Amino acid sequence: MIIASGRSQRHVVAMADHLSESLKAAGLRSVPTEGARQGDWVLIDAGDVIVHLFRPEVREFYNLEKMWAMDLPEPNQSDTAEAEPAGAGV
């Protein structure tokens, strides 16, 4: 997933158009795009990669980075003791 911002609706739409044209020139036959009429948030489906283009205010509102972020738990002492192989402390 790629998340990027444009400066205005016009800029977001121009970035989406340019990316779609580049993807088609690179050999992708179908490049589904959503939201290009409004230009607040444009989603481009490039197959294995999804591209989100936002106006800054919209990007801040939806905050996709936070939604997809994952905090890894800190290992506690009992977890590391159990993970130690038998006889390692001898």
PDB file of N, CA, C and O in Angstrom:
ATOM      1  N   MET A   1       0.852  -1.169   0.000  1.00  0.00           N
ATOM      2  CA  MET A   1       0.000   0.000   0.000  1.00  0.00           C
ATOM      3  C   MET A   1       0.898   1.233   0.000  1.00  0.00           C
ATOM      4  O   MET A   1       1.857   1.325   0.767  1.00  0.00           O
ATOM      5  N   ILE A   2       0.570   2.159  -0.863  1.00  0.00           N
ATOM      6  CA  ILE A   2       1.290   3.429  -0.948  1.00  0.00           C
ATOM      7  C   ILE A   2       0.308   4.534  -0.616  1.00  0.00           C
ATOM      8  O   ILE A   2      -0.808   4.557  -1.135  1.00  0.00           O
ATOM      9  N   ILE A   3       0.721   5.451   0.249  1.00  0.00           N
ATOM     10  CA  ILE A   3      -0.110   6.591   0.636  1.00  0.00           C
ATOM     11  C   ILE A   3       0.672   7.856   0.332  1.00  0.00           C
ATOM     12  O   ILE A   3       1.814   8.011   0.766  1.00  0.00           O
ATOM     13  N   ALA A   4       0.045   8.771  -0.424  1.00  0.00           N
ATOM     14  CA  ALA A   4       0.714  10.014  -0.791  1.00  0.00           C
ATOM     15  C   ALA A   4      -0.296  11.153  -0.759  1.00  0.00           C
ATOM     16  O   ALA A   4      -1.506  10.926  -0.776  1.00  0.00           O
ATOM     17  N   SER A   5       0.211  12.373  -0.713  1.00  0.00           N
ATOM     18  CA  SER A   5      -0.645  13.562  -0.676  1.00  0.00           C
ATOM     19  C   SER A   5      -0.333  14.488  -1.832  1.00  0.00           C
ATOM     20  O   SER A   5       0.812  14.608  -2.269  1.00  0.00           O
ATOM     21  N   GLY A   6      -1.381  15.142  -2.320  1.00  0.00           N
ATOM     22  CA  GLY A   6      -1.243  16.229  -3.280  1.00  0.00           C
ATOM     23  C   GLY A   6      -1.599  17.526  -2.580  1.00  0.00           C
ATOM     24  O   GLY A   6      -2.114  17.504  -1.462  1.00  0.00           O
ATOM     25  N   ARG A   7      -1.335  18.645  -3.212  1.00  0.00           N
ATOM     26  CA  ARG A   7      -1.588  19.937  -2.582  1.00  0.00           C
ATOM     27  C   ARG A   7      -3.018  20.413  -2.718  1.00  0.00           C
ATOM     28  O   ARG A   7      -3.476  21.238  -1.927  1.00  0.00           O
ATOM     29  N   SER A   8      -3.739  19.898  -3.724  1.00  0.00           N
ATOM     30  CA  SER A   8      -5.107  20.347  -3.978  1.00  0.00           C
ATOM     31  C   SER A   8      -5.848  19.232  -4.711  1.00  0.00           C
ATOM     32  O   SER A   8      -5.256  18.219  -5.082  1.00  0.00           O
ATOM     33  N   GLN A   9      -7.156  19.431  -4.916  1.00  0.00           N
ATOM     34  CA  GLN A   9      -7.926  18.437  -5.667  1.00  0.00           C
ATOM     35  C   GLN A   9      -7.356  18.263  -7.069  1.00  0.00           C
ATOM     36  O   GLN A   9      -7.206  17.140  -7.552  1.00  0.00           O
ATOM     37  N   ARG A  10      -7.047  19.354  -7.705  1.00  0.00           N
ATOM     38  CA  ARG A  10      -6.493  19.304  -9.066  1.00  0.00           C
ATOM     39  C   ARG A  10      -5.172  18.546  -9.097  1.00  0.00           C
ATOM     40  O   ARG A  10      -4.921  17.766 -10.016  1.00  0.00           O
ATOM     41  N   HIS A  11      -4.329  18.772  -8.096  1.00  0.00           N
ATOM     42  CA  HIS A  11      -3.041  18.099  -8.027  1.00  0.00           C
ATOM     43  C   HIS A  11      -3.223  16.602  -7.815  1.00  0.00           C
ATOM     44  O   HIS A  11      -2.537  15.803  -8.453  1.00  0.00           O
ATOM     45  N   VAL A  12      -4.143  16.207  -6.924  1.00  0.00           N
ATOM     46  CA  VAL A  12      -4.404  14.791  -6.664  1.00  0.00           C
ATOM     47  C   VAL A  12      -4.895  14.101  -7.939  1.00  0.00           C
ATOM     48  O   VAL A  12      -4.439  13.006  -8.270  1.00  0.00           O
ATOM     49  N   VAL A  13      -5.820  14.739  -8.650  1.00  0.00           N
ATOM     50  CA  VAL A  13      -6.337  14.156  -9.892  1.00  0.00           C
ATOM     51  C   VAL A  13      -5.230  14.054 -10.942  1.00  0.00           C
ATOM     52  O   VAL A  13      -5.149  13.053 -11.653  1.00  0.00           O
ATOM     53  N   ALA A  14      -4.381  15.070 -11.048  1.00  0.00           N
ATOM     54  CA  ALA A  14      -3.278  15.033 -12.015  1.00  0.00           C
ATOM     55  C   ALA A  14      -2.292  13.906 -11.676  1.00  0.00           C
ATOM     56  O   ALA A  14      -1.808  13.210 -12.568  1.00  0.00           O
ATOM     57  N   MET A  15      -2.001  13.735 -10.391  1.00  0.00           N
ATOM     58  CA  MET A  15      -1.109  12.642  -9.985  1.00  0.00           C
ATOM     59  C   MET A  15      -1.737  11.291 -10.329  1.00  0.00           C
ATOM     60  O   MET A  15      -1.052  10.394 -10.822  1.00  0.00           O
ATOM     61  N   ALA A  16      -3.035  11.144 -10.071  1.00  0.00           N
ATOM     62  CA  ALA A  16      -3.736   9.886 -10.367  1.00  0.00           C
ATOM     63  C   ALA A  16      -3.723   9.605 -11.865  1.00  0.00           C
ATOM     64  O   ALA A  16      -3.474   8.473 -12.281  1.00  0.00           O
ATOM     65  N   ASP A  17      -3.991  10.625 -12.677  1.00  0.00           N
ATOM     66  CA  ASP A  17      -3.978  10.450 -14.135  1.00  0.00           C
ATOM     67  C   ASP A  17      -2.589  10.028 -14.625  1.00  0.00           C
ATOM     68  O   ASP A  17      -2.453   9.111 -15.434  1.00  0.00           O
ATOM     69  N   HIS A  18      -1.575  10.710 -14.124  1.00  0.00           N
ATOM     70  CA  HIS A  18      -0.204  10.393 -14.539  1.00  0.00           C
ATOM     71  C   HIS A  18       0.172   8.971 -14.137  1.00  0.00           C
ATOM     72  O   HIS A  18       0.769   8.239 -14.926  1.00  0.00           O
ATOM     73  N   LEU A  19      -0.174   8.577 -12.912  1.00  0.00           N
ATOM     74  CA  LEU A  19       0.151   7.224 -12.456  1.00  0.00           C
ATOM     75  C   LEU A  19      -0.602   6.178 -13.269  1.00  0.00           C
ATOM     76  O   LEU A  19      -0.027   5.160 -13.655  1.00  0.00           O
ATOM     77  N   SER A  20      -1.877   6.419 -13.528  1.00  0.00           N
ATOM     78  CA  SER A  20      -2.660   5.465 -14.330  1.00  0.00           C
ATOM     79  C   SER A  20      -2.071   5.296 -15.724  1.00  0.00           C
ATOM     80  O   SER A  20      -1.949   4.174 -16.216  1.00  0.00           O
ATOM     81  N   GLU A  21      -1.706   6.405 -16.361  1.00  0.00           N
ATOM     82  CA  GLU A  21      -1.105   6.343 -17.693  1.00  0.00           C
ATOM     83  C   GLU A  21       0.232   5.601 -17.661  1.00  0.00           C
ATOM     84  O   GLU A  21       0.531   4.818 -18.562  1.00  0.00           O
ATOM     85  N   SER A  22       1.027   5.846 -16.631  1.00  0.00           N
ATOM     86  CA  SER A  22       2.326   5.169 -16.509  1.00  0.00           C
ATOM     87  C   SER A  22       2.151   3.670 -16.288  1.00  0.00           C
ATOM     88  O   SER A  22       2.899   2.867 -16.846  1.00  0.00           O
ATOM     89  N   LEU A  23       1.167   3.292 -15.479  1.00  0.00           N
ATOM     90  CA  LEU A  23       0.913   1.875 -15.240  1.00  0.00           C
ATOM     91  C   LEU A  23       0.448   1.175 -16.515  1.00  0.00           C
ATOM     92  O   LEU A  23       0.862   0.050 -16.795  1.00  0.00           O
ATOM     93  N   LYS A  24      -0.407   1.835 -17.282  1.00  0.00           N
ATOM     94  CA  LYS A  24      -0.862   1.263 -18.551  1.00  0.00           C
ATOM     95  C   LYS A  24       0.298   1.147 -19.540  1.00  0.00           C
ATOM     96  O   LYS A  24       0.401   0.155 -20.262  1.00  0.00           O
ATOM     97  N   ALA A  25       1.169   2.157 -19.574  1.00  0.00           N
ATOM     98  CA  ALA A  25       2.336   2.112 -20.462  1.00  0.00           C
ATOM     99  C   ALA A  25       3.304   1.005 -20.046  1.00  0.00           C
ATOM    100  O   ALA A  25       4.050   0.481 -20.874  1.00  0.00           O
ATOM    101  N   ALA A  26       3.288   0.654 -18.760  1.00  0.00           N
ATOM    102  CA  ALA A  26       4.165  -0.413 -18.262  1.00  0.00           C
ATOM    103  C   ALA A  26       3.580  -1.801 -18.490  1.00  0.00           C
ATOM    104  O   ALA A  26       4.225  -2.805 -18.186  1.00  0.00           O
ATOM    105  N   GLY A  27       2.345  -1.863 -19.032  1.00  0.00           N
ATOM    106  CA  GLY A  27       1.786  -3.153 -19.383  1.00  0.00           C
ATOM    107  C   GLY A  27       0.556  -3.591 -18.615  1.00  0.00           C
ATOM    108  O   GLY A  27      -0.013  -4.634 -18.935  1.00  0.00           O
ATOM    109  N   LEU A  28       0.122  -2.843 -17.618  1.00  0.00           N
ATOM    110  CA  LEU A  28      -1.115  -3.196 -16.928  1.00  0.00           C
ATOM    111  C   LEU A  28      -2.285  -2.877 -17.846  1.00  0.00           C
ATOM    112  O   LEU A  28      -2.408  -1.755 -18.335  1.00  0.00           O
ATOM    113  N   ARG A  29      -3.129  -3.847 -18.075  1.00  0.00           N
ATOM    114  CA  ARG A  29      -4.244  -3.648 -19.001  1.00  0.00           C
ATOM    115  C   ARG A  29      -5.377  -2.862 -18.355  1.00  0.00           C
ATOM    116  O   ARG A  29      -5.964  -1.972 -18.969  1.00  0.00           O
ATOM    117  N   SER A  30      -5.671  -3.205 -17.118  1.00  0.00           N
ATOM    118  CA  SER A  30      -6.768  -2.549 -16.417  1.00  0.00           C
ATOM    119  C   SER A  30      -6.224  -1.888 -15.160  1.00  0.00           C
ATOM    120  O   SER A  30      -5.540  -2.532 -14.364  1.00  0.00           O
ATOM    121  N   VAL A  31      -6.519  -0.623 -14.979  1.00  0.00           N
ATOM    122  CA  VAL A  31      -6.089   0.111 -13.794  1.00  0.00           C
ATOM    123  C   VAL A  31      -7.329   0.757 -13.177  1.00  0.00           C
ATOM    124  O   VAL A  31      -7.620   1.923 -13.443  1.00  0.00           O
ATOM    125  N   PRO A  32      -8.070  -0.009 -12.340  1.00  0.00           N
ATOM    126  CA  PRO A  32      -9.268   0.554 -11.724  1.00  0.00           C
ATOM    127  C   PRO A  32      -8.919   1.733 -10.816  1.00  0.00           C
ATOM    128  O   PRO A  32      -7.961   1.684 -10.045  1.00  0.00           O
ATOM    129  N   THR A  33      -9.717   2.784 -10.929  1.00  0.00           N
ATOM    130  CA  THR A  33      -9.508   4.006 -10.155  1.00  0.00           C
ATOM    131  C   THR A  33     -10.825   4.433  -9.544  1.00  0.00           C
ATOM    132  O   THR A  33     -11.865   4.390 -10.201  1.00  0.00           O
ATOM    133  N   GLU A  34     -10.783   4.843  -8.287  1.00  0.00           N
ATOM    134  CA  GLU A  34     -11.975   5.343  -7.597  1.00  0.00           C
ATOM    135  C   GLU A  34     -11.692   6.733  -7.060  1.00  0.00           C
ATOM    136  O   GLU A  34     -10.588   6.999  -6.584  1.00  0.00           O
ATOM    137  N   GLY A  35     -12.666   7.620  -7.129  1.00  0.00           N
ATOM    138  CA  GLY A  35     -12.578   8.934  -6.515  1.00  0.00           C
ATOM    139  C   GLY A  35     -11.944  10.017  -7.350  1.00  0.00           C
ATOM    140  O   GLY A  35     -11.732  11.121  -6.847  1.00  0.00           O
ATOM    141  N   ALA A  36     -11.627   9.751  -8.615  1.00  0.00           N
ATOM    142  CA  ALA A  36     -10.939  10.747  -9.442  1.00  0.00           C
ATOM    143  C   ALA A  36     -11.830  11.943  -9.763  1.00  0.00           C
ATOM    144  O   ALA A  36     -11.319  13.029 -10.040  1.00  0.00           O
ATOM    145  N   ARG A  37     -13.141  11.769  -9.732  1.00  0.00           N
ATOM    146  CA  ARG A  37     -14.030  12.910 -10.022  1.00  0.00           C
ATOM    147  C   ARG A  37     -13.962  13.971  -8.932  1.00  0.00           C
ATOM    148  O   ARG A  37     -13.949  15.166  -9.228  1.00  0.00           O
ATOM    149  N   GLN A  38     -13.919  13.540  -7.670  1.00  0.00           N
ATOM    150  CA  GLN A  38     -13.893  14.488  -6.557  1.00  0.00           C
ATOM    151  C   GLN A  38     -12.484  15.013  -6.288  1.00  0.00           C
ATOM    152  O   GLN A  38     -12.298  16.204  -6.038  1.00  0.00           O
ATOM    153  N   GLY A  39     -11.495  14.125  -6.340  1.00  0.00           N
ATOM    154  CA  GLY A  39     -10.112  14.541  -6.139  1.00  0.00           C
ATOM    155  C   GLY A  39      -9.702  14.718  -4.691  1.00  0.00           C
ATOM    156  O   GLY A  39      -8.608  15.215  -4.420  1.00  0.00           O
ATOM    157  N   ASP A  40     -10.554  14.321  -3.747  1.00  0.00           N
ATOM    158  CA  ASP A  40     -10.175  14.401  -2.336  1.00  0.00           C
ATOM    159  C   ASP A  40      -9.338  13.186  -1.935  1.00  0.00           C
ATOM    160  O   ASP A  40      -8.327  13.305  -1.243  1.00  0.00           O
ATOM    161  N   TRP A  41      -9.787  12.021  -2.388  1.00  0.00           N
ATOM    162  CA  TRP A  41      -9.105  10.754  -2.098  1.00  0.00           C
ATOM    163  C   TRP A  41      -9.266   9.883  -3.331  1.00  0.00           C
ATOM    164  O   TRP A  41     -10.383   9.498  -3.675  1.00  0.00           O
ATOM    165  N   VAL A  42      -8.176   9.571  -3.993  1.00  0.00           N
ATOM    166  CA  VAL A  42      -8.210   8.725  -5.180  1.00  0.00           C
ATOM    167  C   VAL A  42      -7.501   7.419  -4.844  1.00  0.00           C
ATOM    168  O   VAL A  42      -6.382   7.415  -4.332  1.00  0.00           O
ATOM    169  N   LEU A  43      -8.172   6.314  -5.141  1.00  0.00           N
ATOM    170  CA  LEU A  43      -7.607   4.992  -4.935  1.00  0.00           C
ATOM    171  C   LEU A  43      -7.316   4.392  -6.304  1.00  0.00           C
ATOM    172  O   LEU A  43      -8.184   4.374  -7.177  1.00  0.00           O
ATOM    173  N   ILE A  44      -6.099   3.902  -6.490  1.00  0.00           N
ATOM    174  CA  ILE A  44      -5.689   3.267  -7.743  1.00  0.00           C
ATOM    175  C   ILE A  44      -5.279   1.838  -7.420  1.00  0.00           C
ATOM    176  O   ILE A  44      -4.399   1.601  -6.593  1.00  0.00           O
ATOM    177  N   ASP A  45      -5.930   0.892  -8.083  1.00  0.00           N
ATOM    178  CA  ASP A  45      -5.638  -0.527  -7.877  1.00  0.00           C
ATOM    179  C   ASP A  45      -4.646  -0.976  -8.942  1.00  0.00           C
ATOM    180  O   ASP A  45      -5.008  -1.184 -10.100  1.00  0.00           O
ATOM    181  N   ALA A  46      -3.394  -1.122  -8.534  1.00  0.00           N
ATOM    182  CA  ALA A  46      -2.346  -1.528  -9.464  1.00  0.00           C
ATOM    183  C   ALA A  46      -1.995  -3.003  -9.284  1.00  0.00           C
ATOM    184  O   ALA A  46      -0.848  -3.404  -9.481  1.00  0.00           O
ATOM    185  N   GLY A  47      -2.975  -3.792  -8.914  1.00  0.00           N
ATOM    186  CA  GLY A  47      -2.742  -5.222  -8.737  1.00  0.00           C
ATOM    187  C   GLY A  47      -2.231  -5.525  -7.345  1.00  0.00           C
ATOM    188  O   GLY A  47      -2.992  -5.488  -6.378  1.00  0.00           O
ATOM    189  N   ASP A  48      -0.950  -5.823  -7.236  1.00  0.00           N
ATOM    190  CA  ASP A  48      -0.360  -6.129  -5.937  1.00  0.00           C
ATOM    191  C   ASP A  48      -0.160  -4.893  -5.077  1.00  0.00           C
ATOM    192  O   ASP A  48       0.117  -5.004  -3.883  1.00  0.00           O
ATOM    193  N   VAL A  49      -0.297  -3.737  -5.663  1.00  0.00           N
ATOM    194  CA  VAL A  49      -0.086  -2.473  -4.951  1.00  0.00           C
ATOM    195  C   VAL A  49      -1.345  -1.623  -5.059  1.00  0.00           C
ATOM    196  O   VAL A  49      -1.899  -1.440  -6.143  1.00  0.00           O
ATOM    197  N   ILE A  50      -1.785  -1.109  -3.920  1.00  0.00           N
ATOM    198  CA  ILE A  50      -2.906  -0.172  -3.889  1.00  0.00           C
ATOM    199  C   ILE A  50      -2.330   1.199  -3.555  1.00  0.00           C
ATOM    200  O   ILE A  50      -1.562   1.337  -2.603  1.00  0.00           O
ATOM    201  N   VAL A  51      -2.697   2.207  -4.333  1.00  0.00           N
ATOM    202  CA  VAL A  51      -2.185   3.560  -4.127  1.00  0.00           C
ATOM    203  C   VAL A  51      -3.331   4.452  -3.674  1.00  0.00           C
ATOM    204  O   VAL A  51      -4.384   4.501  -4.310  1.00  0.00           O
ATOM    205  N   HIS A  52      -3.118   5.152  -2.575  1.00  0.00           N
ATOM    206  CA  HIS A  52      -4.076   6.115  -2.043  1.00  0.00           C
ATOM    207  C   HIS A  52      -3.465   7.502  -2.213  1.00  0.00           C
ATOM    208  O   HIS A  52      -2.375   7.769  -1.707  1.00  0.00           O
ATOM    209  N   LEU A  53      -4.161   8.379  -2.920  1.00  0.00           N
ATOM    210  CA  LEU A  53      -3.717   9.759  -3.091  1.00  0.00           C
ATOM    211  C   LEU A  53      -4.736  10.663  -2.401  1.00  0.00           C
ATOM    212  O   LEU A  53      -5.932  10.574  -2.678  1.00  0.00           O
ATOM    213  N   PHE A  54      -4.270  11.529  -1.508  1.00  0.00           N
ATOM    214  CA  PHE A  54      -5.147  12.363  -0.692  1.00  0.00           C
ATOM    215  C   PHE A  54      -4.830  13.843  -0.817  1.00  0.00           C
ATOM    216  O   PHE A  54      -3.705  14.228  -1.136  1.00  0.00           O
ATOM    217  N   ARG A  55      -5.837  14.663  -0.559  1.00  0.00           N
ATOM    218  CA  ARG A  55      -5.577  16.053  -0.173  1.00  0.00           C
ATOM    219  C   ARG A  55      -5.124  15.985   1.276  1.00  0.00           C
ATOM    220  O   ARG A  55      -5.572  15.093   1.997  1.00  0.00           O
ATOM    221  N   PRO A  56      -4.252  16.887   1.744  1.00  0.00           N
ATOM    222  CA  PRO A  56      -3.700  16.786   3.103  1.00  0.00           C
ATOM    223  C   PRO A  56      -4.766  16.695   4.200  1.00  0.00           C
ATOM    224  O   PRO A  56      -4.619  15.906   5.133  1.00  0.00           O
ATOM    225  N   GLU A  57      -5.828  17.486   4.102  1.00  0.00           N
ATOM    226  CA  GLU A  57      -6.869  17.490   5.146  1.00  0.00           C
ATOM    227  C   GLU A  57      -7.587  16.140   5.202  1.00  0.00           C
ATOM    228  O   GLU A  57      -7.923  15.652   6.282  1.00  0.00           O
ATOM    229  N   VAL A  58      -7.815  15.550   4.048  1.00  0.00           N
ATOM    230  CA  VAL A  58      -8.518  14.270   3.977  1.00  0.00           C
ATOM    231  C   VAL A  58      -7.612  13.159   4.495  1.00  0.00           C
ATOM    232  O   VAL A  58      -8.066  12.254   5.194  1.00  0.00           O
ATOM    233  N   ARG A  59      -6.335  13.234   4.149  1.00  0.00           N
ATOM    234  CA  ARG A  59      -5.385  12.232   4.641  1.00  0.00           C
ATOM    235  C   ARG A  59      -5.306  12.280   6.163  1.00  0.00           C
ATOM    236  O   ARG A  59      -5.284  11.238   6.819  1.00  0.00           O
ATOM    237  N   GLU A  60      -5.264  13.462   6.713  1.00  0.00           N
ATOM    238  CA  GLU A  60      -5.209  13.607   8.174  1.00  0.00           C
ATOM    239  C   GLU A  60      -6.491  13.074   8.824  1.00  0.00           C
ATOM    240  O   GLU A  60      -6.437  12.443   9.880  1.00  0.00           O
ATOM    241  N   PHE A  61      -7.640  13.327   8.195  1.00  0.00           N
ATOM    242  CA  PHE A  61      -8.917  12.885   8.753  1.00  0.00           C
ATOM    243  C   PHE A  61      -9.005  11.358   8.813  1.00  0.00           C
ATOM    244  O   PHE A  61      -9.359  10.798   9.850  1.00  0.00           O
ATOM    245  N   TYR A  62      -8.687  10.690   7.711  1.00  0.00           N
ATOM    246  CA  TYR A  62      -8.810   9.229   7.657  1.00  0.00           C
ATOM    247  C   TYR A  62      -7.641   8.511   8.325  1.00  0.00           C
ATOM    248  O   TYR A  62      -7.815   7.408   8.844  1.00  0.00           O
ATOM    249  N   ASN A  63      -6.463   9.113   8.322  1.00  0.00           N
ATOM    250  CA  ASN A  63      -5.295   8.607   9.024  1.00  0.00           C
ATOM    251  C   ASN A  63      -5.067   7.108   8.803  1.00  0.00           C
ATOM    252  O   ASN A  63      -4.985   6.339   9.760  1.00  0.00           O
ATOM    253  N   LEU A  64      -4.968   6.703   7.535  1.00  0.00           N
ATOM    254  CA  LEU A  64      -4.764   5.287   7.207  1.00  0.00           C
ATOM    255  C   LEU A  64      -3.496   4.716   7.823  1.00  0.00           C
ATOM    256  O   LEU A  64      -3.452   3.537   8.172  1.00  0.00           O
ATOM    257  N   GLU A  65      -2.480   5.531   7.957  1.00  0.00           N
ATOM    258  CA  GLU A  65      -1.235   5.044   8.544  1.00  0.00           C
ATOM    259  C   GLU A  65      -1.480   4.489   9.948  1.00  0.00           C
ATOM    260  O   GLU A  65      -0.951   3.437  10.307  1.00  0.00           O
ATOM    261  N   LYS A  66      -2.278   5.196  10.729  1.00  0.00           N
ATOM    262  CA  LYS A  66      -2.565   4.750  12.088  1.00  0.00           C
ATOM    263  C   LYS A  66      -3.411   3.482  12.076  1.00  0.00           C
ATOM    264  O   LYS A  66      -3.195   2.585  12.891  1.00  0.00           O
ATOM    265  N   MET A  67      -4.371   3.402  11.158  1.00  0.00           N
ATOM    266  CA  MET A  67      -5.244   2.233  11.101  1.00  0.00           C
ATOM    267  C   MET A  67      -4.440   0.976  10.774  1.00  0.00           C
ATOM    268  O   MET A  67      -4.738  -0.098  11.296  1.00  0.00           O
ATOM    269  N   TRP A  68      -3.430   1.095   9.923  1.00  0.00           N
ATOM    270  CA  TRP A  68      -2.663  -0.070   9.504  1.00  0.00           C
ATOM    271  C   TRP A  68      -1.411  -0.289  10.332  1.00  0.00           C
ATOM    272  O   TRP A  68      -0.718  -1.288  10.142  1.00  0.00           O
ATOM    273  N   ALA A  69      -1.105   0.630  11.255  1.00  0.00           N
ATOM    274  CA  ALA A  69       0.082   0.474  12.099  1.00  0.00           C
ATOM    275  C   ALA A  69      -0.158  -0.645  13.106  1.00  0.00           C
ATOM    276  O   ALA A  69      -1.284  -0.878  13.546  1.00  0.00           O
ATOM    277  N   MET A  70       0.912  -1.322  13.455  1.00  0.00           N
ATOM    278  CA  MET A  70       0.784  -2.411  14.420  1.00  0.00           C
ATOM    279  C   MET A  70       1.881  -2.272  15.455  1.00  0.00           C
ATOM    280  O   MET A  70       3.068  -2.319  15.131  1.00  0.00           O
ATOM    281  N   ASP A  71       1.475  -2.101  16.704  1.00  0.00           N
ATOM    282  CA  ASP A  71       2.439  -2.066  17.791  1.00  0.00           C
ATOM    283  C   ASP A  71       2.740  -3.495  18.209  1.00  0.00           C
ATOM    284  O   ASP A  71       1.829  -4.267  18.506  1.00  0.00           O
ATOM    285  N   LEU A  72       3.999  -3.841  18.231  1.00  0.00           N
ATOM    286  CA  LEU A  72       4.392  -5.178  18.643  1.00  0.00           C
ATOM    287  C   LEU A  72       4.535  -5.208  20.159  1.00  0.00           C
ATOM    288  O   LEU A  72       5.139  -4.308  20.743  1.00  0.00           O
ATOM    289  N   PRO A  73       3.988  -6.233  20.799  1.00  0.00           N
ATOM    290  CA  PRO A  73       4.089  -6.295  22.259  1.00  0.00           C
ATOM    291  C   PRO A  73       5.532  -6.544  22.687  1.00  0.00           C
ATOM    292  O   PRO A  73       6.292  -7.230  22.003  1.00  0.00           O
ATOM    293  N   GLU A  74       5.887  -5.977  23.824  1.00  0.00           N
ATOM    294  CA  GLU A  74       7.207  -6.207  24.393  1.00  0.00           C
ATOM    295  C   GLU A  74       7.224  -7.599  25.021  1.00  0.00           C
ATOM    296  O   GLU A  74       6.286  -7.962  25.732  1.00  0.00           O
ATOM    297  N   PRO A  75       8.270  -8.381  24.772  1.00  0.00           N
ATOM    298  CA  PRO A  75       8.321  -9.699  25.422  1.00  0.00           C
ATOM    299  C   PRO A  75       8.538  -9.525  26.917  1.00  0.00           C
ATOM    300  O   PRO A  75       9.329  -8.683  27.341  1.00  0.00           O
ATOM    301  N   ASN A  76       7.830 -10.325  27.719  1.00  0.00           N
ATOM    302  CA  ASN A  76       8.057 -10.245  29.161  1.00  0.00           C
ATOM    303  C   ASN A  76       9.032 -11.334  29.579  1.00  0.00           C
ATOM    304  O   ASN A  76       9.369 -12.205  28.778  1.00  0.00           O
ATOM    305  N   GLN A  77       9.477 -11.294  30.797  1.00  0.00           N
ATOM    306  CA  GLN A  77      10.527 -12.182  31.276  1.00  0.00           C
ATOM    307  C   GLN A  77      10.136 -13.654  31.164  1.00  0.00           C
ATOM    308  O   GLN A  77      10.985 -14.479  30.827  1.00  0.00           O
ATOM    309  N   SER A  78       8.862 -14.014  31.439  1.00  0.00           N
ATOM    310  CA  SER A  78       8.460 -15.422  31.392  1.00  0.00           C
ATOM    311  C   SER A  78       8.494 -15.962  29.959  1.00  0.00           C
ATOM    312  O   SER A  78       8.764 -17.144  29.751  1.00  0.00           O
ATOM    313  N   ASP A  79       8.222 -15.105  28.972  1.00  0.00           N
ATOM    314  CA  ASP A  79       8.277 -15.550  27.576  1.00  0.00           C
ATOM    315  C   ASP A  79       9.697 -15.909  27.163  1.00  0.00           C
ATOM    316  O   ASP A  79       9.897 -16.894  26.453  1.00  0.00           O
ATOM    317  N   THR A  80      10.690 -15.130  27.594  1.00  0.00           N
ATOM    318  CA  THR A  80      12.069 -15.402  27.199  1.00  0.00           C
ATOM    319  C   THR A  80      12.613 -16.615  27.926  1.00  0.00           C
ATOM    320  O   THR A  80      13.447 -17.333  27.375  1.00  0.00           O
ATOM    321  N   ALA A  81      12.168 -16.863  29.144  1.00  0.00           N
ATOM    322  CA  ALA A  81      12.633 -18.036  29.880  1.00  0.00           C
ATOM    323  C   ALA A  81      12.118 -19.310  29.231  1.00  0.00           C
ATOM    324  O   ALA A  81      12.842 -20.302  29.153  1.00  0.00           O
ATOM    325  N   GLU A  82      10.869 -19.293  28.762  1.00  0.00           N
ATOM    326  CA  GLU A  82      10.300 -20.465  28.104  1.00  0.00           C
ATOM    327  C   GLU A  82      10.946 -20.718  26.752  1.00  0.00           C
ATOM    328  O   GLU A  82      11.015 -21.866  26.312  1.00  0.00           O
ATOM    329  N   ALA A  83      11.416 -19.685  26.091  1.00  0.00           N
ATOM    330  CA  ALA A  83      11.981 -19.819  24.755  1.00  0.00           C
ATOM    331  C   ALA A  83      13.415 -20.351  24.803  1.00  0.00           C
ATOM    332  O   ALA A  83      13.943 -20.787  23.780  1.00  0.00           O
ATOM    333  N   GLU A  84      14.052 -20.321  25.985  1.00  0.00           N
ATOM    334  CA  GLU A  84      15.433 -20.774  26.101  1.00  0.00           C
ATOM    335  C   GLU A  84      15.509 -22.282  25.950  1.00  0.00           C
ATOM    336  O   GLU A  84      14.745 -22.990  26.607  1.00  0.00           O
ATOM    337  N   PRO A  85      16.405 -22.810  25.105  1.00  0.00           N
ATOM    338  CA  PRO A  85      16.505 -24.262  24.902  1.00  0.00           C
ATOM    339  C   PRO A  85      16.932 -24.979  26.176  1.00  0.00           C
ATOM    340  O   PRO A  85      17.635 -24.413  27.013  1.00  0.00           O
ATOM    341  N   ALA A  86      16.507 -26.210  26.312  1.00  0.00           N
ATOM    342  CA  ALA A  86      16.855 -27.015  27.484  1.00  0.00           C
ATOM    343  C   ALA A  86      18.358 -27.185  27.561  1.00  0.00           C
ATOM    344  O   ALA A  86      19.012 -27.454  26.554  1.00  0.00           O
ATOM    345  N   GLY A  87      18.898 -27.029  28.742  1.00  0.00           N
ATOM    346  CA  GLY A  87      20.314 -27.194  28.959  1.00  0.00           C
ATOM    347  C   GLY A  87      21.154 -25.971  28.606  1.00  0.00           C
ATOM    348  O   GLY A  87      22.378 -26.010  28.737  1.00  0.00           O
ATOM    349  N   ALA A  88      20.516 -24.878  28.156  1.00  0.00           N
ATOM    350  CA  ALA A  88      21.266 -23.702  27.755  1.00  0.00           C
ATOM    351  C   ALA A  88      21.878 -22.997  28.954  1.00  0.00           C
ATOM    352  O   ALA A  88      22.910 -22.336  28.830  1.00  0.00           O
ATOM    353  N   GLY A  89      21.242 -23.135  30.126  1.00  0.00           N
ATOM    354  CA  GLY A  89      21.761 -22.455  31.310  1.00  0.00           C
ATOM    355  C   GLY A  89      22.807 -23.283  32.033  1.00  0.00           C
ATOM    356  O   GLY A  89      23.356 -22.813  33.030  1.00  0.00           O
ATOM    357  N   VAL A  90      23.106 -24.472  31.589  1.00  0.00           N
ATOM    358  CA  VAL A  90      24.046 -25.363  32.255  1.00  0.00           C
ATOM    359  C   VAL A  90      25.453 -25.112  31.786  1.00  0.00           C
ATOM    360  O   VAL A  90      26.384 -25.776  32.244  1.00  0.00           O
TER     361      VAL A  90
END
